[in-house]
Amino acid sequence: MPRLSPLCRRRLANFRANRRGFWSLVVFVVLFAVSLGAEFVANDRPFVVSYRGELHMPVFVDYSERQFGGDFDVPADYRDPYIIENIEAQGWMLWPPIRFADDTIDFDLPGPAPQPPSARHWLGTDDQGRDLVARLLYGFRVSVLFGLLLTLFSTVIGVCAGAVQGYHGGRVDMIGQRFMEIWSGMPVLYLLIILADMIRPGFWWLLGIMLLFSWMSLVGVVRAEFLRGRNLDYVRAARAMGVSDSIIMFRHILPNAMVAGLTFLPFVLNGAIGTLTSLDFLGFGMPPGSPSLGELLSQGKANLHAPWIGLSAFVVLSTLLTLLVFIGEAARDALDPNRSADL
């Protein structure tokens, strides 16, 4: 395996030296890994079903209830007492810790929804009788995946735009800057609401709409680094030797320019999650019924007599955003050339 360079080792040591940021990264990775396997933590289907000596995997495959002694050729409902009785008479089922998915409505509640926390629903239910832990777990996954994809695409577009402006300068830079001044002066949230209201909301539609405005976050930093780097001696030497502009930009200048840009990525991810939550809270985000932290905050506002809804969503969202801020601070310290690990 290739050994890390002294510079990389120093940066990793600086990151670990920031204990708050390091442990925030550990906690964030653990939470994200758990959310990626949400189907194995909270689901209304068992992991494994043994019926008449055959093993079935309902968590991966849709089975007909006829395969378990039912009467109809429809997807099996593993919470149906008749299906449960048939399976347990000739086999067994292995369930996840929480027997509710994000869209599972509990029709056996002792009273009207929302219900307070209990042994059956650890954090209670929302106003439609759905388990809050499952909603939070799946909503956490959607928020982080959305933020990561938006950050990735925004970084690619923003870095390319900043690189072109900074490297070529002159008229290209002037036109690019005037366009960004006009584009950034638009009321972004209002435009997002208008565009989201004009089309049917969805994950990829929202990602594309928000990408129209989020790519500008890294342009200024990358542009400044390219304006400085294009006049350095090694860049002039490469240009004099006939090296193409694209190779100079992305092989020689970009690695140095991205050092400053990388420190902004956790904050870009933070902003993407915050914007998605705002749209969901206002009702212009993910489709109705989708697991969403913003939708749970909206439910908490509408159901003040059920404080567990708003408090649960607030704690999860604030914890997520705080972890990302701490990770960003640690990344800034790690990439700071004037900081040593023993500080």
Secondary structure, DSSP 8 states (H G I E B T S, - for coil): -----HHHHHHHHHHHH-HHHHHHHHHHHHHHHHHHTGGGTB-SS-SEEEETTEEE-TTTS--BGGGGT-SSSSB--TTSHHHHHHHHHHEEEE--SB---TT-B-TT-SSSSS----SSSTT-B-TTSBBHHHHHHHHHHHHHHHHHHHHHHHHHHHHHHHHHHHHH-HHHHHHHHHHHHHHHTS-HHHHHHHHHHHS---HHHHHHHHHHHHGGGTHHHHHHHHHHHTTSHHHHHHHHTT--HHHIIIIIIHHHHHHHHHTTHHHHHHHHHHHHHHHHHHT-SS-TTS--HHHHHHHHHH-TT-HHHHHHHHHHHHHHHHHHHHHHHHHHHHH-TT--TT-
